[in-house]
Amino acid sequence: MLYDLSRFRGGTDRIDRRYEAEAFSLKDEQFRIVGPVSLGADLRKDARTVRLVGRVGATLEYDCGRCLEPFAVAVDAAFEVMFLPAEANVAGPPSRGQSDEEEVGEDDLGVSFYKDETLDLGQLMREQFYLALPMKPLCREDCRGLCPVCGINRNRETCSCRSEWVDPRMEALRNLRK
């Protein structure tokens, strides 16, 4: 999933690629790829700056945040990323009176870095998948989740458990009453 820039001298180029799910190594990720991934992008190179504008499409599988059941989500994400050489990311130590923390500006959000005249398209696609990931993935809007007492999936079964929360700090007062 690498793109070799050494053979590309300037101007524009079109990238249209299709990857099978097995091409991605997604250990310890929050999602799984369950179908082919398509990448279409226009690449423009000026001197050492590379701009990539395109779309990535895939079907991802997440675990629901309430019931833990897997569900599929279609992703069709547009992106625009500027790549700079990795040497441009190397900053010296902060001078006296400066903090080593830097504020991230709006211009920095669409910037990535390449090394050895090679763009890592796999990393680019992985980033787009994370950006498409919902904050709270739900299999459906009205998901009822798991029973906190017995653990059954409330979307498929019903139980007679009473989920009554008791503040443990009040337990001593409750024992006094008995």
ChimeraX commands (.cxc) that place a marker at each C-alpha (Angstrom):
marker #1 position 0.00,0.00,0.00 radius 0.5
marker #1 position 2.95,2.25,-0.64 radius 0.5
marker #1 position 3.17,4.83,-3.40 radius 0.5
marker #1 position 6.66,5.49,-4.77 radius 0.5
marker #1 position 7.20,9.20,-5.39 radius 0.5
marker #1 position 10.70,8.78,-6.85 radius 0.5
marker #1 position 9.25,7.88,-10.26 radius 0.5
marker #1 position 6.79,10.77,-10.14 radius 0.5
marker #1 position 8.38,14.04,-11.32 radius 0.5
marker #1 position 5.59,16.56,-10.93 radius 0.5
marker #1 position 2.24,17.60,-12.23 radius 0.5
marker #1 position -0.69,15.35,-11.40 radius 0.5
marker #1 position -1.39,11.65,-11.22 radius 0.5
marker #1 position -4.54,9.62,-10.60 radius 0.5
marker #1 position -4.57,6.79,-8.06 radius 0.5
marker #1 position -7.36,4.22,-8.33 radius 0.5
marker #1 position -6.75,1.17,-6.19 radius 0.5
marker #1 position -8.76,-1.61,-4.59 radius 0.5
marker #1 position -7.53,-3.57,-1.58 radius 0.5
marker #1 position -8.93,-6.69,-0.01 radius 0.5
marker #1 position -9.64,-6.61,3.74 radius 0.5
marker #1 position -6.82,-9.09,4.40 radius 0.5
marker #1 position -4.26,-6.53,3.15 radius 0.5
marker #1 position -4.74,-4.49,6.33 radius 0.5
marker #1 position -3.20,-5.59,9.62 radius 0.5
marker #1 position -5.67,-4.28,12.18 radius 0.5
marker #1 position -4.62,-5.81,15.47 radius 0.5
marker #1 position -6.07,-4.05,18.52 radius 0.5
marker #1 position -8.20,-1.72,16.40 radius 0.5
marker #1 position -11.75,-0.64,17.26 radius 0.5
marker #1 position -13.09,-1.82,13.92 radius 0.5
marker #1 position -12.75,-4.59,11.36 radius 0.5
marker #1 position -12.79,-4.29,7.59 radius 0.5
marker #1 position -15.38,-6.68,6.14 radius 0.5
marker #1 position -15.25,-5.85,2.45 radius 0.5
marker #1 position -12.93,-4.51,-0.20 radius 0.5
marker #1 position -11.52,-1.01,0.26 radius 0.5
marker #1 position -11.50,1.39,-2.67 radius 0.5
marker #1 position -9.19,4.39,-2.89 radius 0.5
marker #1 position -9.50,7.05,-5.55 radius 0.5
marker #1 position -7.37,10.17,-5.38 radius 0.5
marker #1 position -5.66,12.86,-7.42 radius 0.5
marker #1 position -2.04,13.43,-6.51 radius 0.5
marker #1 position -0.27,16.70,-7.21 radius 0.5
marker #1 position 3.41,17.26,-6.48 radius 0.5
marker #1 position 5.11,20.65,-6.34 radius 0.5
marker #1 position 8.81,20.48,-5.45 radius 0.5
marker #1 position 8.70,18.38,-2.26 radius 0.5
marker #1 position 5.07,19.05,-1.28 radius 0.5
marker #1 position 2.52,16.42,-2.23 radius 0.5
marker #1 position -1.23,17.05,-2.12 radius 0.5
marker #1 position -3.63,14.13,-2.20 radius 0.5
marker #1 position -7.37,14.77,-2.71 radius 0.5
marker #1 position -9.79,11.88,-2.98 radius 0.5
marker #1 position -12.19,9.40,-1.42 radius 0.5
marker #1 position -11.89,6.13,0.43 radius 0.5
marker #1 position -14.77,3.67,0.60 radius 0.5
marker #1 position -15.17,0.53,2.67 radius 0.5
marker #1 position -17.51,-1.46,4.85 radius 0.5
marker #1 position -16.35,-1.52,8.46 radius 0.5
marker #1 position -17.66,-3.56,11.34 radius 0.5
marker #1 position -17.86,-2.11,14.86 radius 0.5
marker #1 position -19.08,-3.48,18.17 radius 0.5
marker #1 position -22.12,-1.66,19.51 radius 0.5
marker #1 position -21.36,0.52,22.51 radius 0.5
marker #1 position -24.48,-0.72,24.36 radius 0.5
marker #1 position -25.12,-4.36,23.44 radius 0.5
marker #1 position -21.63,-5.34,22.15 radius 0.5
marker #1 position -23.10,-6.94,19.00 radius 0.5
marker #1 position -21.14,-6.37,15.79 radius 0.5
marker #1 position -22.75,-4.21,13.08 radius 0.5
marker #1 position -21.61,-2.96,9.68 radius 0.5
marker #1 position -21.18,0.65,8.62 radius 0.5
marker #1 position -20.53,1.81,5.07 radius 0.5
marker #1 position -17.78,4.44,4.88 radius 0.5
marker #1 position -17.41,6.88,2.01 radius 0.5
marker #1 position -14.99,9.52,3.25 radius 0.5
marker #1 position -13.56,12.43,1.30 radius 0.5
marker #1 position -10.11,13.64,2.27 radius 0.5
marker #1 position -7.54,16.27,1.38 radius 0.5
marker #1 position -4.07,15.78,2.81 radius 0.5
marker #1 position -0.83,17.62,2.21 radius 0.5
marker #1 position 2.31,15.53,2.62 radius 0.5
marker #1 position 5.63,17.10,3.52 radius 0.5
marker #1 position 9.03,15.40,3.76 radius 0.5
marker #1 position 9.70,13.91,7.21 radius 0.5
marker #1 position 12.69,16.24,7.58 radius 0.5
marker #1 position 10.25,19.17,7.71 radius 0.5
marker #1 position 8.77,17.69,10.91 radius 0.5
marker #1 position 12.09,17.70,12.77 radius 0.5
marker #1 position 12.25,20.63,15.16 radius 0.5
marker #1 position 15.14,21.50,17.40 radius 0.5
marker #1 position 14.88,21.76,21.17 radius 0.5
marker #1 position 12.85,24.68,22.48 radius 0.5
marker #1 position 14.86,27.81,23.13 radius 0.5
marker #1 position 15.08,29.33,26.59 radius 0.5
marker #1 position 11.73,30.59,27.79 radius 0.5
marker #1 position 9.77,28.51,25.28 radius 0.5
marker #1 position 7.64,25.53,26.07 radius 0.5
marker #1 position 8.06,22.28,24.17 radius 0.5
marker #1 position 4.28,22.22,23.70 radius 0.5
marker #1 position 2.91,23.66,20.48 radius 0.5
marker #1 position -0.59,24.66,19.61 radius 0.5
marker #1 position -2.04,22.78,16.67 radius 0.5
marker #1 position -3.34,25.23,14.12 radius 0.5
marker #1 position -6.11,24.65,11.61 radius 0.5
marker #1 position -3.51,24.46,8.83 radius 0.5
marker #1 position -1.76,21.56,10.62 radius 0.5
marker #1 position -4.80,19.27,10.63 radius 0.5
marker #1 position -4.52,18.21,6.99 radius 0.5
marker #1 position -0.74,17.70,7.05 radius 0.5
marker #1 position 1.09,14.37,7.06 radius 0.5
marker #1 position 4.67,13.41,6.41 radius 0.5
marker #1 position 6.38,11.03,4.02 radius 0.5
marker #1 position 9.78,9.39,4.28 radius 0.5
marker #1 position 12.17,8.05,1.65 radius 0.5
marker #1 position 10.02,9.30,-1.26 radius 0.5
marker #1 position 7.22,6.91,-0.23 radius 0.5
marker #1 position 3.62,7.67,0.72 radius 0.5
marker #1 position 1.97,5.17,3.06 radius 0.5
marker #1 position -1.53,4.90,1.62 radius 0.5
marker #1 position -2.46,2.25,4.21 radius 0.5
marker #1 position -1.88,4.71,7.05 radius 0.5
marker #1 position -3.88,7.35,5.21 radius 0.5
marker #1 position -6.85,4.98,4.82 radius 0.5
marker #1 position -6.61,3.86,8.46 radius 0.5
marker #1 position -6.74,7.52,9.57 radius 0.5
marker #1 position -9.84,8.10,7.44 radius 0.5
marker #1 position -11.53,5.07,9.01 radius 0.5
marker #1 position -10.88,6.47,12.48 radius 0.5
marker #1 position -12.25,9.85,11.45 radius 0.5
marker #1 position -15.40,8.11,10.17 radius 0.5
marker #1 position -15.77,6.13,13.41 radius 0.5
marker #1 position -18.76,7.40,15.41 radius 0.5
marker #1 position -18.09,8.66,18.94 radius 0.5
marker #1 position -20.57,6.17,20.37 radius 0.5
marker #1 position -21.11,3.37,17.86 radius 0.5
marker #1 position -24.67,2.05,18.14 radius 0.5
marker #1 position -26.14,-0.83,16.14 radius 0.5
marker #1 position -29.39,1.14,16.03 radius 0.5
marker #1 position -30.75,4.33,17.54 radius 0.5
marker #1 position -33.03,2.55,20.03 radius 0.5
marker #1 position -30.54,-0.13,21.17 radius 0.5
marker #1 position -31.52,-1.28,24.67 radius 0.5
marker #1 position -28.08,-2.65,25.57 radius 0.5
marker #1 position -27.20,-5.35,28.09 radius 0.5
marker #1 position -28.92,-6.02,31.41 radius 0.5
marker #1 position -26.55,-4.82,34.15 radius 0.5
marker #1 position -27.65,-7.69,36.42 radius 0.5
marker #1 position -27.74,-10.84,34.27 radius 0.5
marker #1 position -26.00,-9.59,31.11 radius 0.5
marker #1 position -28.52,-10.66,28.47 radius 0.5
marker #1 position -28.95,-8.63,25.32 radius 0.5
marker #1 position -32.19,-6.68,25.90 radius 0.5
marker #1 position -32.70,-6.31,22.14 radius 0.5
marker #1 position -33.27,-10.07,21.78 radius 0.5
marker #1 position -34.57,-11.23,25.18 radius 0.5
marker #1 position -36.34,-9.88,28.22 radius 0.5
marker #1 position -35.49,-10.60,31.81 radius 0.5
marker #1 position -37.13,-10.02,35.16 radius 0.5
marker #1 position -34.08,-8.48,36.81 radius 0.5
marker #1 position -34.57,-5.36,38.86 radius 0.5
marker #1 position -31.79,-2.92,38.26 radius 0.5
marker #1 position -31.94,-0.84,41.38 radius 0.5
marker #1 position -28.82,1.10,42.15 radius 0.5
marker #1 position -27.94,1.53,45.83 radius 0.5
marker #1 position -25.42,4.14,46.85 radius 0.5
marker #1 position -22.78,2.18,48.83 radius 0.5
marker #1 position -22.10,5.24,50.99 radius 0.5
marker #1 position -25.64,5.01,52.37 radius 0.5
marker #1 position -25.41,1.28,53.21 radius 0.5
marker #1 position -24.46,1.99,56.84 radius 0.5
marker #1 position -27.57,4.12,57.33 radius 0.5
marker #1 position -29.68,1.47,55.71 radius 0.5
marker #1 position -28.38,-1.14,58.17 radius 0.5
marker #1 position -29.27,1.14,61.10 radius 0.5
marker #1 position -32.87,1.16,60.01 radius 0.5
marker #1 position -33.01,-2.63,60.19 radius 0.5
marker link #1:1,2 radius 0.2
marker link #1:2,3 radius 0.2
marker link #1:3,4 radius 0.2
marker link #1:4,5 radius 0.2
marker link #1:5,6 radius 0.2
marker link #1:6,7 radius 0.2
marker link #1:7,8 radius 0.2
marker link #1:8,9 radius 0.2
marker link #1:9,10 radius 0.2
marker link #1:10,11 radius 0.2
marker link #1:11,12 radius 0.2
marker link #1:12,13 radius 0.2
marker link #1:13,14 radius 0.2
marker link #1:14,15 radius 0.2
marker link #1:15,16 radius 0.2
marker link #1:16,17 radius 0.2
marker link #1:17,18 radius 0.2
marker link #1:18,19 radius 0.2
marker link #1:19,20 radius 0.2
marker link #1:20,21 radius 0.2
marker link #1:21,22 radius 0.2
marker link #1:22,23 radius 0.2
marker link #1:23,24 radius 0.2
marker link #1:24,25 radius 0.2
marker link #1:25,26 radius 0.2
marker link #1:26,27 radius 0.2
marker link #1:27,28 radius 0.2
marker link #1:28,29 radius 0.2
marker link #1:29,30 radius 0.2
marker link #1:30,31 radius 0.2
marker link #1:31,32 radius 0.2
marker link #1:32,33 radius 0.2
marker link #1:33,34 radius 0.2
marker link #1:34,35 radius 0.2
marker link #1:35,36 radius 0.2
marker link #1:36,37 radius 0.2
marker link #1:37,38 radius 0.2
marker link #1:38,39 radius 0.2
marker link #1:39,40 radius 0.2
marker link #1:40,41 radius 0.2
marker link #1:41,42 radius 0.2
marker link #1:42,43 radius 0.2
marker link #1:43,44 radius 0.2
marker link #1:44,45 radius 0.2
marker link #1:45,46 radius 0.2
marker link #1:46,47 radius 0.2
marker link #1:47,48 radius 0.2
marker link #1:48,49 radius 0.2
marker link #1:49,50 radius 0.2
marker link #1:50,51 radius 0.2
marker link #1:51,52 radius 0.2
marker link #1:52,53 radius 0.2
marker link #1:53,54 radius 0.2
marker link #1:54,55 radius 0.2
marker link #1:55,56 radius 0.2
marker link #1:56,57 radius 0.2
marker link #1:57,58 radius 0.2
marker link #1:58,59 radius 0.2
marker link #1:59,60 radius 0.2
marker link #1:60,61 radius 0.2
marker link #1:61,62 radius 0.2
marker link #1:62,63 radius 0.2
marker link #1:63,64 radius 0.2
marker link #1:64,65 radius 0.2
marker link #1:65,66 radius 0.2
marker link #1:66,67 radius 0.2
marker link #1:67,68 radius 0.2
marker link #1:68,69 radius 0.2
marker link #1:69,70 radius 0.2
marker link #1:70,71 radius 0.2
marker link #1:71,72 radius 0.2
marker link #1:72,73 radius 0.2
marker link #1:73,74 radius 0.2
marker link #1:74,75 radius 0.2
marker link #1:75,76 radius 0.2
marker link #1:76,77 radius 0.2
marker link #1:77,78 radius 0.2
marker link #1:78,79 radius 0.2
marker link #1:79,80 radius 0.2
marker link #1:80,81 radius 0.2
marker link #1:81,82 radius 0.2
marker link #1:82,83 radius 0.2
marker link #1:83,84 radius 0.2
marker link #1:84,85 radius 0.2
marker link #1:85,86 radius 0.2
marker link #1:86,87 radius 0.2
marker link #1:87,88 radius 0.2
marker link #1:88,89 radius 0.2
marker link #1:89,90 radius 0.2
marker link #1:90,91 radius 0.2
marker link #1:91,92 radius 0.2
marker link #1:92,93 radius 0.2
marker link #1:93,94 radius 0.2
marker link #1:94,95 radius 0.2
marker link #1:95,96 radius 0.2
marker link #1:96,97 radius 0.2
marker link #1:97,98 radius 0.2
marker link #1:98,99 radius 0.2
marker link #1:99,100 radius 0.2
marker link #1:100,101 radius 0.2
marker link #1:101,102 radius 0.2
marker link #1:102,103 radius 0.2
marker link #1:103,104 radius 0.2
marker link #1:104,105 radius 0.2
marker link #1:105,106 radius 0.2
marker link #1:106,107 radius 0.2
marker link #1:107,108 radius 0.2
marker link #1:108,109 radius 0.2
marker link #1:109,110 radius 0.2
marker link #1:110,111 radius 0.2
marker link #1:111,112 radius 0.2
marker link #1:112,113 radius 0.2
marker link #1:113,114 radius 0.2
marker link #1:114,115 radius 0.2
marker link #1:115,116 radius 0.2
marker link #1:116,117 radius 0.2
marker link #1:117,118 radius 0.2
marker link #1:118,119 radius 0.2
marker link #1:119,120 radius 0.2
marker link #1:120,121 radius 0.2
marker link #1:121,122 radius 0.2
marker link #1:122,123 radius 0.2
marker link #1:123,124 radius 0.2
marker link #1:124,125 radius 0.2
marker link #1:125,126 radius 0.2
marker link #1:126,127 radius 0.2
marker link #1:127,128 radius 0.2
marker link #1:128,129 radius 0.2
marker link #1:129,130 radius 0.2
marker link #1:130,131 radius 0.2
marker link #1:131,132 radius 0.2
marker link #1:132,133 radius 0.2
marker link #1:133,134 radius 0.2
marker link #1:134,135 radius 0.2
marker link #1:135,136 radius 0.2
marker link #1:136,137 radius 0.2
marker link #1:137,138 radius 0.2
marker link #1:138,139 radius 0.2
marker link #1:139,140 radius 0.2
marker link #1:140,141 radius 0.2
marker link #1:141,142 radius 0.2
marker link #1:142,143 radius 0.2
marker link #1:143,144 radius 0.2
marker link #1:144,145 radius 0.2
marker link #1:145,146 radius 0.2
marker link #1:146,147 radius 0.2
marker link #1:147,148 radius 0.2
marker link #1:148,149 radius 0.2
marker link #1:149,150 radius 0.2
marker link #1:150,151 radius 0.2
marker link #1:151,152 radius 0.2
marker link #1:152,153 radius 0.2
marker link #1:153,154 radius 0.2
marker link #1:154,155 radius 0.2
marker link #1:155,156 radius 0.2
marker link #1:156,157 radius 0.2
marker link #1:157,158 radius 0.2
marker link #1:158,159 radius 0.2
marker link #1:159,160 radius 0.2
marker link #1:160,161 radius 0.2
marker link #1:161,162 radius 0.2
marker link #1:162,163 radius 0.2
marker link #1:163,164 radius 0.2
marker link #1:164,165 radius 0.2
marker link #1:165,166 radius 0.2
marker link #1:166,167 radius 0.2
marker link #1:167,168 radius 0.2
marker link #1:168,169 radius 0.2
marker link #1:169,170 radius 0.2
marker link #1:170,171 radius 0.2
marker link #1:171,172 radius 0.2
marker link #1:172,173 radius 0.2
marker link #1:173,174 radius 0.2
marker link #1:174,175 radius 0.2
marker link #1:175,176 radius 0.2
marker link #1:176,177 radius 0.2
marker link #1:177,178 radius 0.2
view
